[in-house]
Amino acid sequence: SASKLEPYRLMVGDPEMDSLLSEFKSFGPFDDVIAAAAAACNDPTNDATDKLAQFYRHYEQVPSWVDFDQIQRGIDVFLAYLPAAGAA
């Protein structure tokens, strides 16, 4: 049962998502929380203080330290060596 498993669960994780999930008890293990947050963000009738919308808006912004050239370089290396990795 869930109560027996609780002592084995790690309580360290993503504080923002943990807070969101604790507030919205209706989300189950197979619910798409990110899709629900996106829908809340795009709903014109939604209150601007809605926690789902705030969560989505916060993570929608790409951090300034992200280097897209380095990401592309990693993609290129991965694709170049993918056939060799598959043959190993």
C-alpha positions in Angstrom: 0.0 0.0 0.0 1.0 3.6 -0.4 1.5 4.1 3.4 3.9 1.2 3.5 6.0 2.5 0.6 6.1 6.1 1.8 9.2 5.6 4.1 11.2 4.4 1.1 10.4 7.4 -1.1 13.1 10.0 -1.5 11.7 13.3 -0.4 14.4 15.2 -2.3 13.5 16.3 -5.8 12.2 19.3 -7.7 10.9 21.7 -5.1 8.8 23.7 -7.6 7.1 20.6 -9.0 6.7 19.0 -5.6 4.9 22.1 -4.4 2.7 22.1 -7.4 1.8 18.5 -7.0 1.1 18.9 -3.3 -1.3 21.7 -4.0 -3.1 19.9 -6.8 -3.9 16.5 -5.4 -6.1 15.7 -8.4 -3.0 14.9 -10.5 -2.3 11.2 -10.7 0.8 9.3 -11.7 -0.1 9.2 -15.3 -1.4 12.8 -15.7 0.6 15.2 -17.8 1.2 18.1 -15.4 3.2 20.1 -18.0 0.3 19.9 -20.5 -2.1 21.0 -17.8 0.3 23.9 -17.0 0.5 24.9 -20.6 -3.3 24.8 -21.0 -3.6 27.0 -17.8 -1.1 29.5 -19.2 -2.9 29.7 -22.5 -6.4 30.0 -21.0 -7.5 33.7 -21.4 -10.0 33.3 -18.6 -7.4 32.0 -16.2 -6.3 34.1 -13.2 -2.7 35.4 -13.7 -1.8 34.2 -10.2 -2.7 30.6 -11.1 0.2 28.4 -9.9 0.1 26.1 -12.9 0.4 29.1 -15.3 3.2 30.6 -13.2 5.1 27.4 -13.2 4.8 27.1 -17.0 5.8 30.8 -17.6 8.8 30.4 -15.3 10.2 27.4 -17.2 9.1 28.6 -20.6 12.1 31.0 -20.6 15.4 29.6 -21.8 18.1 30.5 -19.3 20.8 33.0 -20.5 23.6 30.4 -19.9 22.2 28.0 -22.5 24.6 27.8 -25.5 22.7 26.5 -28.5 25.9 26.2 -30.5 27.2 23.7 -27.9 23.9 21.9 -28.0 24.1 21.6 -31.7 27.7 20.4 -31.5 26.6 17.7 -29.1 23.9 16.6 -31.5 26.3 16.5 -34.4 28.8 14.3 -32.4 26.0 12.0 -31.2 24.7 11.5 -34.8 28.2 11.1 -36.2 29.0 8.2 -33.8 25.6 6.7 -33.5 26.2 3.9 -36.1 29.4 2.9 -34.3 27.8 2.8 -30.9 24.9 0.7 -32.3 27.4 -1.8 -33.7 29.3 -2.2 -30.4 
